[in-house]
Amino acid sequence: MKKFLATIICLLIISAQASAMNLKLSQSLGSVSLGANPYLLHIEGSNLPGGDYSKGAATFGDLFFHFDCTLFEDIQAHGKTFEEIESSASRFGSSDFENAVPVYVFEGLTKIYRLSGDDGREFYLLATETGGGNSMKVIGSRDGTWVKFFDTLDMRKQIPTEYYLENFYAEGDTIIFLYKQWQQENFCELKYKWDEKNQWFGVEIIYR
């Protein structure tokens, strides 16, 4: 009986390991950055010809990017506040504007990457490079609704400022952001592991 139970437990462990999602990070699908003036965005790699645009929707594979730079004119012309227009100025998600995640892209270069799971699930990593650091967001559809699973800036506050982002990659069901200490050989890993039960990413920080 003990041998039988031990065999069952081993099979369950092997099955659990085999069913874990494996993620693959694509090359950059394209990018969004500031255009020739504050009311334009420069878009590369989408269904639109590379160039500057003020308003519309672009697609990067199956990911839709909705943008409206003209909203910034309302701040001066109609006395609106930044908070009133921020969530409508740029969104990533489905073809439905309302089912898309507000992602602010007016502060630097944002590159778009696809994260494909071998179970058919897909996420998108949005990497924004700014003068103040890097914001790495992962978004995707959860039960039909587009959500932001995480933003590394939320955890970046716990990592000493002398550590800078050196690399990021997917390993198994985990997305890893590697930080290196300035002029040292010390590293810090910010690891986001997929939790199948909760359908969300857990996170931990590891120094080495």
HELIX and SHEET records of a PDB file:
HELIX    1   1 LYS A    2  SER A   19  1                                  18    
HELIX    2   2 CYS A   69  PHE A   72  5                                   4    
HELIX    3   3 GLU A   73  ALA A   77  1                                   5    
HELIX    4   4 PHE A   82  ALA A   89  1                                   8    
HELIX    5   5 PHE A   97  ASN A   99  5                                   3    
HELIX    6   6 THR A  152  ARG A  156  1                                   5    
SHEET    1   A 5 LEU A  23  LEU A  25  0                                        
SHEET    2   A 5 LEU A 109  GLY A 117 -1                                        
SHEET    3   A 5 GLY A  30  LEU A  34 -1                                        
SHEET    4   A 5 LEU A  41  GLU A  44 -1                                        
SHEET    5   A 5 GLY A  51  TYR A  53 -1                                        
SHEET    1   B 5 LEU A  23  LEU A  25  0                                        
SHEET    2   B 5 LEU A 109  GLY A 117 -1                                        
SHEET    3   B 5 GLU A 122  THR A 130 -1                                        
SHEET    4   B 5 GLY A 133  ARG A 142 -1                                        
SHEET    5   B 5 THR A 145  ASP A 151 -1                                        
SHEET    1   C 4 LYS A  55  PHE A  60  0                                        
SHEET    2   C 4 LEU A  63  ASP A  68 -1                                        
SHEET    3   C 4 SER A  90  GLY A  93 -1                                        
SHEET    4   C 4 ALA A 100  PRO A 102 -1                                        
SHEET    1   D 4 TYR A 163  GLU A 171  0                                        
SHEET    2   D 4 THR A 174  GLN A 181 -1                                        
SHEET    3   D 4 PHE A 187  ASP A 195 -1                                        
SHEET    4   D 4 TRP A 200  TYR A 207 -1                                        
END                                                                             
